[in-house]
Amino acid sequence: MTQGGEAPFGTSQKIRNRAAWAVALFASSVAPAIIGVGIINTTAMQANIATPFAFALWAVGALFAMAAAVPTLRYWDRLPAHMRWLGALPMLCVSLFLSTALIVVTFVGL
């Protein structure tokens, strides 16, 4: 680990790229999720590939969000404020979504 006033060279670019990919993958999972909800009651002869596709895009987006959050948290004190937000927000959105889903399942039930 380097000591000093700045994060290692390239850290901001890594965070920026990973956060951008996370947001792009989250956004691209919305359309298949809406389509999957529309055809959720498929029969045995039909296949609902939209829902697993949306989940796969969301899961890969969550991995990119985690990959952006790790260096952000590691070099938190050395990064500028805008880079802190950029690196932390995708993972915060993932955790907010999961927390909301858990609350809905707990209190509303299935």
C-alpha positions as CSV (number, residue, x, y, z in Angstrom):
1,M,0.0,0.0,0.0
2,T,1.4,3.4,-0.9
3,Q,1.6,6.2,1.6
4,G,0.9,9.7,0.6
5,G,-1.8,12.1,-0.6
6,E,-3.0,10.3,-3.7
7,A,-4.3,6.9,-4.7
8,P,-2.1,4.8,-7.0
9,F,-2.0,5.7,-10.7
10,G,-5.0,4.4,-12.6
11,T,-7.3,3.9,-9.6
12,S,-9.7,6.6,-10.6
13,Q,-9.9,5.2,-14.1
14,K,-10.6,1.7,-12.8
15,I,-13.4,3.0,-10.6
16,R,-14.9,5.1,-13.4
17,N,-14.9,2.2,-15.9
18,R,-16.3,-0.3,-13.5
19,A,-19.0,2.0,-12.2
20,A,-20.0,2.8,-15.8
21,W,-20.3,-0.8,-16.7
22,A,-22.3,-1.5,-13.5
23,V,-24.8,1.2,-14.4
24,A,-25.0,0.1,-18.0
25,L,-25.7,-3.5,-17.0
26,F,-28.3,-2.5,-14.4
27,A,-30.0,-0.3,-17.0
28,S,-30.0,-3.1,-19.6
29,S,-31.6,-5.5,-17.2
30,V,-34.7,-3.4,-16.9
31,A,-36.3,-4.2,-20.2
32,P,-36.0,-8.0,-19.9
33,A,-37.3,-7.8,-16.3
34,I,-40.4,-6.0,-17.5
35,I,-40.9,-8.5,-20.3
36,G,-40.3,-11.4,-17.9
37,V,-42.9,-10.1,-15.5
38,G,-45.4,-9.8,-18.3
39,I,-45.0,-13.5,-19.3
40,I,-44.4,-14.9,-15.8
41,N,-47.2,-17.4,-16.1
42,T,-45.8,-19.5,-18.9
43,T,-46.8,-23.1,-19.5
44,A,-44.5,-26.1,-19.8
45,M,-44.5,-25.6,-23.6
46,Q,-43.4,-22.0,-23.4
47,A,-40.1,-20.7,-22.1
48,N,-39.6,-17.5,-20.2
49,I,-36.0,-16.6,-20.9
50,A,-36.4,-12.9,-20.2
51,T,-36.4,-13.3,-16.4
52,P,-33.2,-15.3,-16.2
53,F,-31.6,-13.0,-18.7
54,A,-32.6,-9.9,-16.6
55,F,-31.2,-11.6,-13.5
56,A,-27.9,-12.5,-15.2
57,L,-27.5,-8.9,-16.4
58,W,-28.3,-7.6,-12.9
59,A,-25.9,-10.1,-11.3
60,V,-23.0,-9.2,-13.6
61,G,-23.8,-5.5,-12.9
62,A,-23.6,-6.3,-9.2
63,L,-20.2,-7.8,-9.7
64,F,-19.0,-4.7,-11.5
65,A,-20.5,-2.5,-8.7
66,M,-18.6,-4.5,-6.1
67,A,-15.4,-4.2,-8.2
68,A,-15.8,-0.5,-8.2
69,A,-16.6,-0.3,-4.5
70,V,-13.6,-2.2,-3.3
71,P,-10.9,0.2,-4.6
72,T,-13.1,3.1,-3.6
73,L,-13.3,2.0,0.0
74,R,-9.7,1.0,0.0
75,Y,-8.5,4.5,-1.0
76,W,-11.4,6.5,0.4
77,D,-9.3,9.2,2.1
78,R,-7.1,9.7,-1.0
79,L,-9.8,10.0,-3.6
80,P,-11.6,13.2,-4.6
81,A,-15.2,13.5,-3.4
82,H,-16.8,13.0,-6.9
83,M,-14.8,9.8,-7.3
84,R,-16.0,8.5,-4.0
85,W,-19.6,9.0,-5.0
86,L,-19.0,7.5,-8.4
87,G,-17.4,4.3,-6.9
88,A,-19.9,3.9,-4.1
89,L,-23.3,4.6,-5.7
90,P,-23.6,1.5,-7.8
91,M,-23.1,-0.8,-4.8
92,L,-25.4,1.4,-2.7
93,C,-28.1,1.0,-5.3
94,V,-27.7,-2.8,-5.2
95,S,-27.9,-2.9,-1.5
96,L,-30.9,-0.6,-1.5
97,F,-32.7,-2.9,-4.0
98,L,-31.9,-6.0,-1.9
99,S,-33.0,-4.3,1.3
100,T,-36.3,-3.2,-0.3
101,A,-36.9,-6.7,-1.6
102,L,-36.2,-8.3,1.8
103,I,-38.6,-5.8,3.5
104,V,-41.3,-6.5,1.0
105,V,-41.0,-10.2,1.3
106,T,-40.9,-10.0,5.1
107,F,-43.9,-7.8,5.7
108,V,-46.0,-8.3,2.6
109,G,-45.2,-12.0,2.0
110,L,-45.5,-13.9,-1.2
